[in-house]
Amino acid sequence: MVKEQLKEVQDRIKNACIRAGRNPEEVTLIAVSKTKPVSMIQEAYEEGIRDFGENKVQEILEKEPVLPGDIRWHMIGHLQRNKVKQVIDKAVLIHSVDSVRLARQIEEEAAKKDIQVDILLEVNVAREESKFGFFLEEVEPAAMEIKDFPHVHIRGLMTIAPFVENSEENRNVFKKLFELYVDMKSKNIDNVTMDVLSMGMSGDYEVAIEEGATMVRIGTSIFGSR
């Protein structure tokens, strides 16, 4: 099942890129393996997937030791400050940095381990009360603080768009984040690279790609619903 569904997702990513006049190699597929057994992750791995996303630190800690060492784990769920030290040396990228306090905690723990940690700033574009993240106008001031943390590097932005029946409804959300991403990139802030735009999930990833996503986080369309 995973093999067939993965192929369909990859084809759709390719077609969305063609529609947008983009190179499919610009888009990284992150297979969201939260709550999924190791056997399913192994199946996706055998089809060439190396980037996997988890919502909970605990799941990364349980799965990482029993799966191949070249898997790149992405922390995509809300990260509590007291869990930072457990995950910073396991995840290649933390997508969900939603406050300067969390970034500061990552800096403190990374300094103790003498490692560098790549992060994305999570942006609550639609200003949903149920979601975490910076509002659009808060991103630059936050980046200006975080840029001085020597062990933390801002690689880009991430958003979780509203849950909608029709993916077109989220086009404006993705457009706004892309505009901010381009704007932030043009400012050439020290220690802020802005080469990753993580947006789009199973319900709306094609629209996200058309609007400039460089990473899409897809679970249900690959592994089936939970």
Residue frames as a rotation matrix with the C-alpha (Angstrom) as fourth column:
MET 1
0.562 0.827 0.000 0.00
0.827 -0.562 0.000 0.00
0.000 0.000 -1.000 0.00
VAL 2
0.437 -0.458 -0.774 2.71
0.197 -0.791 0.579 2.48
-0.878 -0.406 -0.255 0.99
LYS 3
-0.569 -0.746 0.347 4.57
0.466 0.055 0.883 1.92
-0.678 0.664 0.317 -2.28
GLU 4
-0.240 0.567 0.788 1.54
0.944 -0.054 0.326 2.72
0.227 0.822 -0.522 -4.49
GLN 5
0.749 0.616 -0.245 0.41
0.661 -0.722 0.206 5.72
-0.050 -0.317 -0.947 -2.46
LEU 6
0.161 -0.802 -0.575 3.93
0.270 -0.524 0.808 7.11
-0.949 -0.285 0.132 -2.30
LYS 7
-0.657 -0.378 0.653 4.23
0.692 0.042 0.720 6.85
-0.300 0.925 0.234 -6.08
GLU 8
0.221 0.825 0.520 0.98
0.914 -0.361 0.185 8.76
0.340 0.434 -0.834 -6.51
VAL 9
0.768 0.005 -0.641 2.13
0.390 -0.796 0.462 11.53
-0.508 -0.605 -0.613 -4.15
GLN 10
-0.257 -0.955 -0.149 5.47
0.329 -0.231 0.916 11.80
-0.909 0.187 0.374 -5.97
ASP 11
-0.468 0.175 0.866 3.67
0.881 0.011 0.474 12.04
0.073 0.984 -0.160 -9.32
ARG 12
0.615 0.784 0.085 1.41
0.762 -0.619 0.190 14.78
0.202 -0.052 -0.978 -7.98
ILE 13
0.425 -0.575 -0.699 4.40
0.292 -0.644 0.707 16.72
-0.856 -0.505 -0.106 -6.61
LYS 14
-0.598 -0.694 0.402 6.07
0.555 0.003 0.832 16.46
-0.578 0.720 0.383 -10.02
ASN 15
-0.164 0.630 0.759 2.93
0.929 -0.160 0.334 17.65
0.332 0.760 -0.559 -11.83
ALA 16
0.787 0.413 -0.458 2.43
0.573 -0.765 0.294 20.57
-0.229 -0.494 -0.839 -9.43
CYS 17
-0.024 -0.892 -0.452 6.05
0.269 -0.442 0.856 21.60
-0.963 -0.101 0.250 -10.09
ILE 18
-0.638 -0.177 0.749 5.51
0.754 0.053 0.655 21.39
-0.156 0.983 0.099 -13.86
ARG 19
0.375 0.871 0.316 2.38
0.885 -0.438 0.159 23.57
0.277 0.220 -0.935 -13.58
ALA 20
0.858 -0.055 -0.511 4.35
0.259 -0.813 0.522 26.13
-0.444 -0.580 -0.683 -11.58
GLY 21
0.786 -0.613 0.073 7.37
-0.116 -0.262 -0.958 26.02
0.607 0.745 -0.277 -13.90
ARG 22
0.434 -0.625 0.649 9.55
-0.886 -0.163 0.435 24.62
-0.166 -0.763 -0.624 -11.10
ASN 23
-0.296 -0.614 -0.731 12.14
-0.568 0.729 -0.382 21.87
0.768 0.302 -0.565 -10.95
PRO 24
0.700 0.642 -0.312 10.72
-0.164 0.570 0.805 18.91
0.695 -0.512 0.505 -8.93
GLU 25
0.035 -0.776 -0.630 14.15
0.714 0.460 -0.527 18.58
0.699 -0.432 0.570 -7.27
GLU 26
-0.587 -0.209 0.782 13.45
-0.223 -0.887 -0.404 21.86
0.778 -0.412 0.474 -5.46
VAL 27
0.242 0.807 0.538 10.76
-0.851 -0.089 0.517 20.15
0.465 -0.584 0.665 -3.38
THR 28
-0.849 -0.513 -0.129 11.62
-0.352 0.730 -0.586 17.75
0.395 -0.452 -0.800 -0.54
LEU 29
0.257 0.925 -0.281 8.94
-0.347 0.360 0.866 15.26
0.902 -0.125 0.413 0.45
ILE 30
-0.773 -0.377 0.510 8.82
-0.605 0.196 -0.772 14.67
0.190 -0.905 -0.380 4.19
ALA 31
-0.196 0.690 -0.697 6.89
0.060 0.718 0.694 11.50
0.979 0.094 -0.182 4.97
VAL 32
-0.287 0.165 0.944 5.00
-0.879 -0.438 -0.191 12.20
0.382 -0.884 0.270 8.20
SER 33
-0.355 -0.025 -0.934 5.28
-0.049 0.999 -0.008 8.96
0.933 0.043 -0.356 10.10
LYS 34
-0.686 0.123 0.718 3.66
-0.719 -0.271 -0.640 10.00
0.116 -0.955 0.274 13.40
THR 35
0.084 0.691 0.718 1.81
-0.805 0.471 -0.359 7.12
-0.587 -0.548 0.596 15.08
LYS 36
0.705 0.185 -0.685 2.93
-0.639 0.585 -0.499 4.79
0.309 0.789 0.531 12.27
PRO 37
0.840 -0.385 0.382 4.76
0.036 0.743 0.669 1.51
-0.541 -0.548 0.638 12.95
VAL 38
-0.050 -0.981 -0.186 8.41
-0.467 -0.141 0.873 0.99
-0.883 0.130 -0.451 12.08
SER 39
-0.285 -0.039 0.958 7.39
0.575 0.793 0.203 -1.53
-0.767 0.608 -0.204 9.38
MET 40
0.711 0.612 0.346 5.58
0.655 -0.398 -0.642 1.18
-0.255 0.683 -0.685 7.39
ILE 41
0.688 -0.560 -0.461 8.51
-0.472 -0.828 0.302 3.58
-0.551 0.010 -0.834 7.71
GLN 42
-0.280 -0.813 0.511 10.80
-0.099 0.554 0.827 0.78
-0.955 0.181 -0.236 6.50
GLU 43
0.181 0.456 0.872 8.53
0.824 0.414 -0.387 0.32
-0.537 0.788 -0.301 3.46
ALA 44
0.981 0.174 -0.080 8.80
0.117 -0.876 -0.468 4.01
-0.152 0.450 -0.880 2.55
TYR 45
0.324 -0.942 -0.087 12.56
-0.531 -0.257 0.807 3.87
-0.783 -0.216 -0.583 3.20
GLU 46
-0.234 -0.400 0.886 12.90
0.391 0.796 0.462 0.98
-0.890 0.454 -0.030 0.74
GLU 47
0.534 0.478 0.697 11.22
0.836 -0.176 -0.519 3.20
-0.125 0.860 -0.494 -1.88
GLY 48
-0.165 -0.778 0.606 13.97
0.806 -0.460 -0.371 5.78
0.568 0.427 0.704 -1.41
ILE 49
0.660 0.429 0.617 12.43
0.015 -0.828 0.560 8.13
0.751 -0.361 -0.553 1.18
ARG 50
-0.281 -0.826 -0.488 14.98
0.688 0.181 -0.703 9.48
0.669 -0.534 0.517 3.66
ASP 51
-0.875 0.008 0.485 13.14
-0.257 -0.856 -0.450 12.42
0.411 -0.518 0.750 5.25
PHE 52
-0.201 0.809 -0.552 10.58
0.683 0.520 0.514 11.53
0.703 -0.273 -0.657 7.92
GLY 53
-0.511 0.098 0.854 8.59
-0.405 -0.904 -0.138 13.89
0.758 -0.416 0.502 10.12
GLU 54
-0.353 0.389 -0.851 7.41
0.778 0.628 -0.035 13.25
0.520 -0.674 -0.524 13.66
ASN 55
0.299 0.595 0.746 5.09
-0.014 -0.779 0.627 15.25
0.954 -0.198 -0.224 15.89
LYS 56
0.952 0.099 0.290 6.33
-0.291 -0.006 0.957 13.91
0.096 -0.995 0.023 19.21
VAL 57
0.083 -0.984 0.156 9.85
-0.975 -0.113 -0.193 13.75
0.208 -0.136 -0.969 20.60
GLN 58
0.042 -0.007 0.999 9.07
-0.631 0.775 0.032 10.36
-0.774 -0.632 0.028 22.15
GLU 59
0.880 0.355 0.316 8.38
0.000 0.665 -0.747 8.81
-0.475 0.657 0.585 18.76
ILE 60
0.626 -0.745 -0.231 11.71
-0.554 -0.217 -0.804 10.00
0.549 0.631 -0.548 17.34
LEU 61
-0.129 -0.718 0.684 13.49
-0.989 0.143 -0.037 8.57
-0.071 -0.682 -0.728 20.40
GLU 62
0.257 0.310 0.915 11.76
-0.366 0.908 -0.205 5.20
-0.895 -0.282 0.346 19.97
LYS 63
0.941 0.258 0.219 12.12
0.091 0.429 -0.899 4.89
-0.326 0.866 0.380 16.19
GLU 64
0.656 -0.706 -0.268 15.55
-0.743 -0.542 -0.393 6.39
0.132 0.456 -0.880 15.55
PRO 65
-0.160 -0.834 0.528 17.62
-0.834 0.400 0.379 3.58
-0.527 -0.380 -0.760 17.14
VAL 66
-0.092 0.184 0.979 15.83
0.077 0.981 -0.177 0.77
-0.993 0.059 -0.104 15.27
LEU 67
0.886 0.406 0.225 15.78
0.270 -0.057 -0.961 2.30
-0.378 0.912 -0.160 11.79
PRO 68
0.349 -0.814 0.464 18.61
0.898 0.150 -0.413 2.97
0.266 0.561 0.784 9.28
GLY 69
0.009 -0.493 -0.870 21.10
0.783 -0.538 0.313 5.61
-0.622 -0.683 0.382 10.34
ASP 70
-0.889 -0.392 0.236 20.82
0.450 -0.649 0.614 7.68
-0.088 0.652 0.753 7.17
ILE 71
0.127 0.972 0.198 17.21
0.909 -0.194 0.368 8.68
0.396 0.134 -0.909 7.87
ARG 72
-0.873 -0.301 0.385 16.80
0.171 -0.926 -0.338 12.44
0.458 -0.229 0.859 8.37
TRP 73
-0.200 0.808 -0.554 14.30
0.977 0.206 -0.052 13.06
0.072 -0.552 -0.831 11.17
HIS 74
-0.645 0.115 0.756 12.29
0.064 -0.977 0.203 16.29
0.762 0.180 0.623 11.15
MET 75
-0.670 0.467 -0.577 10.60
0.666 0.035 -0.745 17.56
-0.328 -0.883 -0.335 14.30
ILE 76
-0.738 0.421 0.527 7.35
0.249 -0.556 0.793 19.02
0.627 0.717 0.306 12.97
GLY 77
0.275 0.904 -0.329 5.08
0.691 0.052 0.721 19.04
0.668 -0.425 -0.611 16.03
HIS 78
0.699 0.048 0.714 4.81
-0.359 -0.840 0.407 21.51
0.619 -0.541 -0.570 18.89
LEU 79
-0.011 -0.814 -0.581 8.03
0.482 0.505 -0.716 21.29
0.876 -0.288 0.387 20.90
GLN 80
0.953 0.300 -0.038 7.94
0.156 -0.379 0.912 21.83
0.259 -0.875 -0.408 24.66
ARG 81
0.462 -0.828 0.317 11.00
-0.711 -0.559 -0.426 23.49
0.530 -0.028 -0.848 26.13
ASN 82
0.244 -0.373 0.895 11.60
-0.816 0.420 0.397 20.65
-0.524 -0.827 -0.202 28.58
LYS 83
0.743 0.045 0.668 11.93
0.206 0.934 -0.291 18.18
-0.637 0.354 0.685 25.67
VAL 84
0.832 -0.387 -0.398 14.48
-0.554 -0.541 -0.632 20.18
0.029 0.747 -0.665 23.68
LYS 85
-0.023 -0.972 0.232 17.58
-0.936 0.103 0.337 18.44
-0.352 -0.210 -0.912 25.01
GLN 86
0.020 0.085 0.996 16.24
-0.065 0.994 -0.083 15.02
-0.998 -0.063 0.025 23.99
VAL 87
0.662 0.462 0.590 15.70
0.498 0.318 -0.807 15.89
-0.560 0.828 -0.020 20.34
ILE 88
0.737 -0.270 -0.619 18.24
-0.473 -0.861 -0.188 18.51
-0.482 0.431 -0.762 19.19
ASP 89
-0.365 -0.923 -0.119 20.91
-0.759 0.221 0.613 15.96
-0.539 0.314 -0.781 18.28
LYS 90
-0.431 0.292 0.853 18.39
0.370 0.920 -0.128 13.60
-0.823 0.260 -0.505 16.62
ALA 91
0.613 0.758 0.223 16.46
0.555 -0.212 -0.804 15.97
-0.563 0.616 -0.551 14.32
VAL 92
-0.372 -0.738 0.563 18.11
0.926 -0.256 0.278 17.49
-0.061 0.624 0.779 11.24
LEU 93
-0.787 0.207 0.582 15.58
0.024 -0.931 0.363 20.32
0.617 0.300 0.728 11.31
ILE 94
-0.580 0.661 -0.476 13.10
0.674 0.060 -0.737 21.63
-0.458 -0.748 -0.480 13.89
HIS 95
-0.563 0.412 0.716 10.19
0.616 -0.368 0.696 23.04
0.551 0.833 -0.046 11.90
SER 96
0.297 0.954 -0.048 8.09
0.625 -0.157 0.765 24.25
0.722 -0.257 -0.643 14.81
VAL 97
-0.634 -0.521 -0.572 9.98
0.773 -0.446 -0.451 27.01
-0.020 -0.728 0.686 16.62
ASP 98
0.100 0.889 0.447 7.08
0.748 -0.364 0.555 29.22
0.656 0.279 -0.701 17.67
SER 99
0.985 0.174 -0.012 8.69
0.141 -0.753 0.643 31.57
0.103 -0.635 -0.766 20.20
VAL 100
0.306 -0.915 0.263 11.97
-0.518 -0.391 -0.761 33.28
0.799 0.097 -0.594 21.00
ARG 101
0.277 -0.153 0.949 11.90
-0.929 0.209 0.305 31.49
-0.245 -0.966 -0.084 24.38
LEU 102
0.884 0.061 0.463 11.94
0.014 0.987 -0.158 28.12
-0.467 0.146 0.872 22.64
ALA 103
0.747 -0.656 0.110 14.81
0.112 -0.039 -0.993 29.24
0.655 0.754 0.044 20.38
ARG 104
0.212 -0.667 0.714 16.71
-0.854 -0.481 -0.196 30.38
0.474 -0.569 -0.672 23.46
GLN 105
0.544 0.055 0.837 16.19
-0.593 0.731 0.337 26.97
-0.594 -0.680 0.430 25.10
ILE 106
0.954 -0.220 0.204 17.51
0.300 0.684 -0.665 25.29
0.007 0.696 0.718 21.92
GLU 107
0.480 -0.810 0.338 20.54
-0.336 -0.525 -0.782 27.61
0.811 0.262 -0.524 22.04
GLU 108
0.255 -0.369 0.894 21.26
-0.966 -0.064 0.249 26.72
-0.035 -0.927 -0.373 25.69
GLU 109
0.678 0.056 0.733 21.01
-0.214 0.969 0.124 22.96
-0.703 -0.241 0.669 25.12
ALA 110
0.918 -0.364 0.157 22.97
0.266 0.271 -0.925 23.11
0.294 0.891 0.346 21.84
ALA 111
0.406 -0.795 0.451 25.75
-0.694 -0.589 -0.414 25.05
0.594 -0.145 -0.791 23.57
LYS 112
0.371 -0.225 0.901 26.03
-0.772 0.464 0.434 22.32
-0.516 -0.857 -0.002 26.22
LYS 113
0.653 -0.061 0.755 26.38
0.271 0.950 -0.158 19.66
-0.707 0.307 0.637 23.52
ASP 114
-0.262 -0.761 -0.594 28.51
-0.300 -0.521 0.800 21.93
-0.917 0.387 -0.092 21.31
ILE 115
-0.477 0.189 0.859 26.31
0.788 0.525 0.322 21.30
-0.390 0.830 -0.399 18.26
GLN 116
-0.909 0.238 -0.342 24.65
-0.360 -0.863 0.354 23.48
-0.211 0.445 0.870 15.63
VAL 117
-0.458 0.825 0.330 20.86
0.586 0.560 -0.586 23.27
-0.668 -0.074 -0.740 15.25
ASP 118
-0.968 0.202 0.147 18.87
0.023 -0.514 0.857 24.25
0.249 0.834 0.493 12.18
ILE 119
-0.501 0.840 -0.208 15.37
0.490 0.077 -0.868 25.61
-0.714 -0.537 -0.450 12.79
LEU 120
-0.571 0.474 0.670 12.37
0.499 -0.449 0.742 27.05
0.652 0.758 0.020 10.97
LEU 121
-0.927 0.375 -0.013 10.17
-0.238 -0.613 -0.753 29.74
-0.291 -0.695 0.657 12.44
GLU 122
-0.556 0.808 0.194 6.56
0.831 0.544 0.114 28.56
-0.013 0.225 -0.974 12.63
VAL 123
-0.972 0.227 -0.065 4.18
-0.233 -0.966 0.109 31.22
-0.038 0.121 0.992 11.34
ASN 124
-0.399 0.914 0.072 0.48
0.682 0.349 -0.642 31.33
-0.612 -0.207 -0.763 12.16
VAL 125
-0.962 -0.080 0.260 -0.46
0.253 -0.615 0.747 33.04
0.100 0.785 0.612 8.89
ALA 126
-0.309 0.940 0.143 -4.22
0.319 -0.039 0.947 32.65
0.896 0.338 -0.288 9.34
ARG 127
-0.702 -0.058 0.710 -4.04
-0.553 -0.584 -0.594 33.82
0.449 -0.810 0.378 12.99
GLU 128
0.213 0.771 -0.600 -5.92
-0.081 0.626 0.775 30.76
0.974 -0.117 0.196 14.22
GLU 129
0.316 -0.041 0.948 -6.39
-0.904 -0.316 0.288 30.68
0.288 -0.948 -0.138 17.98
SER 130
0.935 0.128 0.332 -5.93
-0.244 0.910 0.335 26.90
-0.259 -0.394 0.882 18.05
LYS 131
0.715 -0.694 0.084 -2.47
0.536 0.467 -0.704 27.09
0.449 0.548 0.705 16.44
PHE 132
0.420 -0.710 -0.565 0.99
0.521 -0.321 0.791 28.00
-0.743 -0.627 0.235 17.64
GLY 133
-0.019 -0.598 0.801 3.38
0.998 -0.063 -0.023 30.29
0.064 0.799 0.598 15.83
PHE 134
-0.678 -0.292 -0.674 4.40
0.329 -0.941 0.077 33.87
-0.657 -0.170 0.734 15.18
PHE 135
0.652 0.757 -0.043 2.03
0.363 -0.361 -0.859 36.21
-0.666 0.545 -0.510 13.37
LEU 136
0.583 -0.415 0.698 3.44
0.763 -0.014 -0.646 37.51
0.278 0.910 0.309 10.08
GLU 137
0.649 -0.285 0.705 4.48
-0.154 -0.957 -0.245 40.86
0.745 0.051 -0.665 11.55
GLU 138
0.825 -0.328 0.460 6.31
-0.482 0.016 0.876 39.15
-0.294 -0.945 -0.144 14.46
VAL 139
0.875 -0.447 0.185 8.66
0.482 0.839 -0.252 37.08
-0.043 0.310 0.950 12.32
GLU 140
0.379 -0.787 0.486 11.30
0.271 -0.408 -0.872 39.69
0.885 0.462 0.059 11.52
PRO 141
0.358 -0.265 0.895 11.63
-0.807 -0.570 0.155 41.02
0.469 -0.778 -0.418 15.10
ALA 142
0.867 -0.038 0.496 11.98
-0.279 0.789 0.548 37.41
-0.412 -0.613 0.674 16.33
ALA 143
0.766 -0.606 0.217 14.61
0.582 0.508 -0.635 36.64
0.275 0.612 0.741 13.68
MET 144
0.371 -0.633 0.680 16.55
-0.226 -0.771 -0.595 39.74
0.901 0.067 -0.429 14.73
GLU 145
0.498 -0.179 0.849 16.80
-0.862 0.003 0.506 38.33
-0.093 -0.984 -0.152 18.27
ILE 146
0.857 -0.066 0.512 17.50
-0.020 0.987 0.162 34.72
-0.516 -0.149 0.844 17.32
LYS 147
0.837 -0.547 0.033 20.22
0.058 0.029 -0.998 35.62
0.545 0.837 0.056 14.79
ASP 148
0.204 -0.792 0.575 22.57
-0.827 -0.454 -0.331 36.36
0.523 -0.408 -0.748 17.69
PHE 149
0.660 0.025 0.751 22.32
-0.527 0.728 0.439 32.80
-0.535 -0.686 0.493 19.06
PRO 150
-0.150 -0.872 -0.466 25.59
-0.953 0.002 0.304 31.16
-0.264 0.490 -0.831 17.95
HIS 151
-0.854 -0.227 0.468 24.33
-0.188 0.974 0.131 27.55
-0.486 0.024 -0.874 17.96
VAL 152
0.001 0.941 0.338 20.96
0.486 0.295 -0.823 28.13
-0.874 0.165 -0.457 16.26
HIS 153
-0.926 -0.320 -0.200 20.47
-0.030 -0.464 0.885 28.82
-0.376 0.826 0.420 12.55
ILE 154
0.106 0.986 -0.131 17.21
-0.207 -0.107 -0.973 29.99
-0.973 0.130 0.193 11.01
ARG 155
-0.789 -0.411 0.456 16.87
0.272 0.433 0.860 28.14
-0.551 0.802 -0.230 7.72
GLY 156
-0.824 0.536 0.186 13.40
0.046 -0.264 0.963 29.36
0.565 0.802 0.193 6.77
LEU 157
-0.567 0.737 0.368 9.71
-0.812 -0.425 -0.400 29.40
-0.139 -0.526 0.839 7.63
MET 158
-0.910 0.367 -0.192 6.95
0.320 0.918 0.235 26.88
0.262 0.153 -0.953 8.25
THR 159
-0.561 0.783 0.271 3.18
-0.826 -0.506 -0.247 27.07
-0.057 -0.362 0.930 8.51
ILE 160
-0.819 0.529 0.221 0.28
0.508 0.848 -0.147 24.75
-0.266 -0.008 -0.964 9.21
ALA 161
-0.842 0.531 0.092 -2.55
-0.352 -0.672 0.652 26.10
0.408 0.516 0.753 7.06
PRO 162
-0.309 0.812 0.496 -6.18
-0.841 0.011 -0.542 25.87
-0.445 -0.584 0.679 8.21
PHE 163
-0.793 0.168 0.586 -8.01
0.278 0.955 0.103 22.59
-0.542 0.244 -0.804 7.69
VAL 164
-0.266 0.694 -0.669 -10.25
-0.756 -0.581 -0.302 23.21
-0.598 0.425 0.679 4.68
GLU 165
0.402 0.493 0.771 -12.37
0.144 0.798 -0.585 21.05
-0.904 0.347 0.250 2.37
ASN 166
0.899 -0.061 0.434 -11.14
0.428 -0.092 -0.899 22.87
0.094 0.994 -0.057 -0.73
SER 167
0.153 -0.954 -0.258 -7.37
0.920 0.042 0.389 23.33
-0.360 -0.297 0.884 -0.93
GLU 168
-0.107 -0.146 0.983 -7.78
0.704 -0.709 -0.029 26.49
0.702 0.690 0.179 -3.03
GLU 169
0.847 0.507 0.160 -8.97
0.235 -0.626 0.744 28.23
0.477 -0.593 -0.649 0.16
ASN 170
0.675 -0.651 -0.346 -5.42
0.444 -0.016 0.896 28.00
-0.589 -0.759 0.278 1.49
ARG 171
0.337 -0.588 0.735 -3.74
0.875 -0.092 -0.475 29.49
0.347 0.803 0.484 -1.58
ASN 172
0.618 -0.038 0.785 -3.74
-0.057 -0.998 -0.003 32.95
0.784 -0.043 -0.619 -0.03
VAL 173
0.928 -0.311 0.204 -2.14
-0.179 0.107 0.978 31.62
-0.326 -0.944 0.044 3.18
PHE 174
0.426 -0.797 0.428 0.71
0.773 0.566 0.285 30.09
-0.469 0.209 0.858 1.17
LYS 175
0.413 -0.208 0.887 1.05
0.647 -0.618 -0.447 33.20
0.641 0.758 -0.121 -0.98
LYS 176
0.860 -0.020 0.509 1.44
-0.303 -0.823 0.480 35.42
0.410 -0.567 -0.714 2.10
LEU 177
0.755 -0.621 0.211 4.08
0.048 0.372 0.927 33.17
-0.654 -0.690 0.311 3.63
PHE 178
0.332 -0.640 0.693 6.00
0.940 0.291 -0.181 33.03
-0.086 0.711 0.698 0.35
GLU 179
0.601 -0.060 0.797 5.98
0.249 -0.934 -0.258 36.84
0.759 0.353 -0.547 0.16
LEU 180
0.894 -0.279 0.351 7.38
-0.437 -0.372 0.819 37.05
-0.098 -0.886 -0.454 3.70
TYR 181
0.617 -0.661 0.427 9.97
0.482 0.746 0.459 34.39
-0.622 -0.078 0.779 2.87
VAL 182
0.338 -0.459 0.821 11.19
0.851 -0.223 -0.475 36.35
0.401 0.860 0.316 -0.18
ASP 183
0.738 0.014 0.675 11.19
-0.138 -0.976 0.170 39.58
0.661 -0.218 -0.718 1.82
MET 184
0.867 -0.417 0.272 13.21
-0.242 0.123 0.962 38.03
-0.435 -0.900 0.006 4.68
LYS 185
0.482 -0.705 0.521 15.66
0.803 0.593 0.060 36.49
-0.351 0.389 0.852 2.22
SER 186
0.462 -0.260 0.848 16.24
0.578 -0.637 -0.510 39.88
0.673 0.726 -0.144 0.55
LYS 187
0.917 -0.067 0.393 17.24
-0.306 -0.750 0.586 41.43
0.256 -0.658 -0.709 3.88
ASN 188
0.261 -0.882 -0.392 20.34
0.094 0.427 -0.899 39.21
0.961 0.198 0.195 4.14
ILE 189
0.685 0.017 0.729 20.16
-0.695 -0.287 0.659 38.99
0.221 -0.958 -0.185 7.94
ASP 190
-0.434 -0.899 -0.061 23.26
-0.787 0.412 -0.459 37.34
0.438 -0.151 -0.886 9.46
ASN 191
-0.938 -0.068 0.341 22.67
-0.257 0.796 -0.549 33.72
-0.234 -0.602 -0.763 10.49
VAL 192
0.078 0.981 0.175 19.31
-0.217 0.188 -0.958 33.65
-0.973 0.037 0.227 8.66
THR 193
-0.798 -0.527 0.293 19.56
0.104 0.358 0.928 31.61
-0.594 0.771 -0.230 5.45
MET 194
0.071 0.939 -0.335 15.92
-0.511 -0.254 -0.821 31.47
-0.857 0.230 0.462 4.26
ASP 195
-0.675 -0.246 -0.695 16.28
-0.732 0.333 0.594 28.54
0.086 0.910 -0.405 1.88
VAL 196
-0.890 0.414 -0.191 13.47
0.422 0.907 0.002 26.38
0.174 -0.079 -0.982 3.31
LEU 197
-0.546 0.823 0.158 9.74
-0.833 -0.553 0.005 27.01
0.091 -0.129 0.987 3.05
SER 198
-0.978 0.170 -0.120 7.89
0.190 0.965 -0.182 24.17
0.084 -0.201 -0.976 4.76
MET 199
-0.460 0.884 -0.082 4.19
-0.638 -0.394 -0.661 24.31
-0.617 -0.252 0.745 3.90
GLY 200
0.003 0.570 -0.822 1.52
-0.910 0.342 0.234 21.99
0.414 0.747 0.520 2.56
MET 201
-0.581 -0.068 0.811 0.14
-0.523 0.796 -0.307 18.71
-0.624 -0.602 -0.498 3.91
SER 202
-0.743 0.215 0.634 -1.92
0.456 0.856 0.243 15.86
-0.491 0.469 -0.734 2.46
GLY 203
0.184 0.981 0.064 -4.95
0.756 -0.100 -0.646 18.06
-0.628 0.167 -0.760 1.78
ASP 204
0.928 0.263 -0.263 -3.24
0.110 -0.870 -0.481 21.01
-0.355 0.418 -0.836 0.12
TYR 205
0.136 -0.990 -0.021 0.36
0.300 0.021 0.954 20.23
-0.944 -0.137 0.300 -0.83
GLU 206
-0.064 -0.169 0.984 -0.17
0.994 0.076 0.078 20.76
-0.088 0.983 0.163 -4.56
VAL 207
0.807 0.386 0.447 -1.37
0.413 -0.910 0.040 24.33
0.422 0.153 -0.894 -4.01
ALA 208
0.795 -0.559 -0.236 1.53
0.007 -0.381 0.925 24.88
-0.607 -0.737 -0.299 -1.57
ILE 209
-0.093 -0.849 0.519 4.03
0.704 0.313 0.638 23.75
-0.704 0.425 0.569 -4.23
GLU 210
0.223 0.254 0.941 2.44
0.909 -0.404 -0.106 26.05
0.353 0.879 -0.321 -6.81
GLU 211
0.917 0.179 0.357 2.97
0.052 -0.940 0.338 28.88
0.396 -0.291 -0.871 -4.31
GLY 212
0.364 -0.897 0.252 6.64
-0.578 -0.429 -0.694 28.11
0.730 0.107 -0.675 -3.62
ALA 213
0.827 -0.065 0.559 6.94
-0.473 0.457 0.753 25.39
-0.305 -0.887 0.347 -0.92
THR 214
-0.019 -0.871 -0.491 10.37
-0.859 0.265 -0.437 23.72
0.511 0.414 -0.753 -0.79
MET 215
-0.984 -0.165 -0.061 9.24
-0.114 0.861 -0.495 21.07
0.134 -0.481 -0.867 1.73
VAL 216
-0.009 1.000 0.020 5.85
-0.758 -0.020 0.652 19.37
0.652 -0.009 0.758 1.99
ARG 217
-0.811 -0.229 0.539 4.84
-0.572 0.510 -0.643 17.29
-0.127 -0.829 -0.545 5.02
ILE 218
-0.034 0.824 -0.565 2.66
-0.867 0.256 0.427 14.37
0.497 0.505 0.706 3.94
GLY 219
-0.736 -0.160 0.658 1.31
-0.567 0.676 -0.470 11.60
-0.370 -0.719 -0.588 6.16
THR 220
0.026 0.891 0.454 -2.22
-0.337 0.435 -0.835 10.44
-0.941 -0.131 0.311 5.38
SER 221
0.670 0.280 -0.687 -1.76
-0.717 0.005 -0.697 10.35
-0.191 0.960 0.204 1.58
ILE 222
-0.229 -0.811 -0.538 1.22
-0.797 0.474 -0.375 8.00
0.559 0.343 -0.755 2.01
PHE 223
-0.950 -0.313 -0.020 0.44
-0.224 0.723 -0.654 5.93
0.219 -0.616 -0.757 5.10
GLY 224
-0.227 0.935 -0.273 -3.35
0.500 0.352 0.791 6.15
0.836 0.043 -0.547 5.25
SER 225
0.214 0.361 0.908 -5.38
-0.505 -0.755 0.419 7.78
0.836 -0.548 0.021 8.00
ARG 226
-0.719 -0.573 0.393 -4.55
-0.591 0.207 -0.780 7.18
0.365 -0.793 -0.488 11.63
